[in-house]
Amino acid sequence: MEMILVVILGLFMDDNKEFLEAGATNTGKWEYTGKQAPIKGMANLPQVNTETGEESVFFVRTKN
C-alpha cells in the first residue's frame, strides 16, 4: 500500500516539476480569476478538457 502512494507521489512530482520549481519564486497569494488560458511565463496547473484538449486555469498567483 505504501509503495502505491510513493509511486503516485513520484508521478505527480515528475508531471508538475516546472510548477513546483517555480513555486518559490512566484511569491504572492492565490486569487480566483475565473476560467482563462494559462499565462505564459508563470507556473500553472491547468485543467485540461479531455475532449477538446483546451487548457484552462482558474487561480493565478498575484505579486506582492
Secondary structure as a PSIPRED ss2 file (coil, helix, strand):
# PSIPRED VFORMAT (PSIPRED V4.0)

   1 M C   1.000  0.000  0.000
   2 E H   0.000  1.000  0.000
   3 M H   0.000  1.000  0.000
   4 I H   0.000  1.000  0.000
   5 L H   0.000  1.000  0.000
   6 V H   0.000  1.000  0.000
   7 V H   0.000  1.000  0.000
   8 I H   0.000  1.000  0.000
   9 L H   0.000  1.000  0.000
  10 G H   0.000  1.000  0.000
  11 L H   0.000  1.000  0.000
  12 F H   0.000  1.000  0.000
  13 M H   0.000  1.000  0.000
  14 D H   0.000  1.000  0.000
  15 D H   0.000  1.000  0.000
  16 N C   1.000  0.000  0.000
  17 K H   0.000  1.000  0.000
  18 E H   0.000  1.000  0.000
  19 F H   0.000  1.000  0.000
  20 L H   0.000  1.000  0.000
  21 E H   0.000  1.000  0.000
  22 A H   0.000  1.000  0.000
  23 G C   1.000  0.000  0.000
  24 A C   1.000  0.000  0.000
  25 T C   1.000  0.000  0.000
  26 N C   1.000  0.000  0.000
  27 T C   1.000  0.000  0.000
  28 G C   1.000  0.000  0.000
  29 K C   1.000  0.000  0.000
  30 W E   0.000  0.000  1.000
  31 E E   0.000  0.000  1.000
  32 Y E   0.000  0.000  1.000
  33 T E   0.000  0.000  1.000
  34 G E   0.000  0.000  1.000
  35 K E   0.000  0.000  1.000
  36 Q E   0.000  0.000  1.000
  37 A C   1.000  0.000  0.000
  38 P C   1.000  0.000  0.000
  39 I C   1.000  0.000  0.000
  40 K C   1.000  0.000  0.000
  41 G C   1.000  0.000  0.000
  42 M C   1.000  0.000  0.000
  43 A C   1.000  0.000  0.000
  44 N C   1.000  0.000  0.000
  45 L C   1.000  0.000  0.000
  46 P C   1.000  0.000  0.000
  47 Q E   0.000  0.000  1.000
  48 V E   0.000  0.000  1.000
  49 N C   1.000  0.000  0.000
  50 T C   1.000  0.000  0.000
  51 E C   1.000  0.000  0.000
  52 T C   1.000  0.000  0.000
  53 G C   1.000  0.000  0.000
  54 E C   1.000  0.000  0.000
  55 E E   0.000  0.000  1.000
  56 S E   0.000  0.000  1.000
  57 V E   0.000  0.000  1.000
  58 F E   0.000  0.000  1.000
  59 F E   0.000  0.000  1.000
  60 V E   0.000  0.000  1.000
  61 R E   0.000  0.000  1.000
  62 T C   1.000  0.000  0.000
  63 K C   1.000  0.000  0.000
  64 N C   1.000  0.000  0.000
